[in-house]
Amino acid sequence: MGKLRLGVMASGRGSNLQSIMDAAAAGKIKAEVAVVFSDNKDAFALERARKAGIPALHLNPRDFGSKDEYEKAVLKLLHEHGVHLVCLAGYMRIVGRVILDAFPNRVINIHPALLPSFPGLHGQQQAWEYGVKFSGCTVHFVDEGMDTGPIIIQAVVPVYDDDTADTLADRILEQEHKIYPEAIGLIADGRLKLNGRKVSLRREK
């Protein structure tokens, strides 16, 4: 098998997309971004993809009669570009059964907190407000819940006394840019084994 073909779904600025594209371009992972999709026509992630010569596509969910119809259209685009693995990178919608059934254990996401703590929106803000001493980020498989899928890899970030929610978010983002490509690389190398909720690492061949 050649490189793992990635379909990246993003709704915003796409900094994690950039980290994935950079790792792929540098040969650090056996993967390539085949297509970038957004539900937001103004997402800067689309511009990042265009600058890299990667197909950048947008569909407006409001143009469809239901979530399933919208996801079927997205799925068609992913299949047309030969996607093997779907990577959510700041995609602000819960992925439904249409896409999950088509890509079993082949949809992953990054979340800016140490799951299962602080799922949903603004995980960094939640952690800072709660007063935790350590936060971080998590790459996980996606299921139908809100940030509830099996955990692939995590990075821990200390919370300092003089932190604000924004400074904490900035330091967490630095780690996101490291562990998301790393997780994709492990999948591309066939090194992950999923057993129920437990994700284990196969030895390198």
Secondary structure, DSSP 8 states (H G I E B T S, - for coil): ---EEEEEE-SS--HHHHHHHHHHHTTSSSEEEEEEEES-TT-HHHHHHHHTT--EEE--GGGSSSHHHHHHHHHHHHHHTT-SEEEESS--S---HHHHHHSTT-EEEEESS-TTSS-SS-HHHHHHHHT-SEEEEEEEE--SSSS-S-EEEEEEEE--TT--HHHHHHHHHHHHHHHHHHHHHHHHTT-EEEETTEEEE----
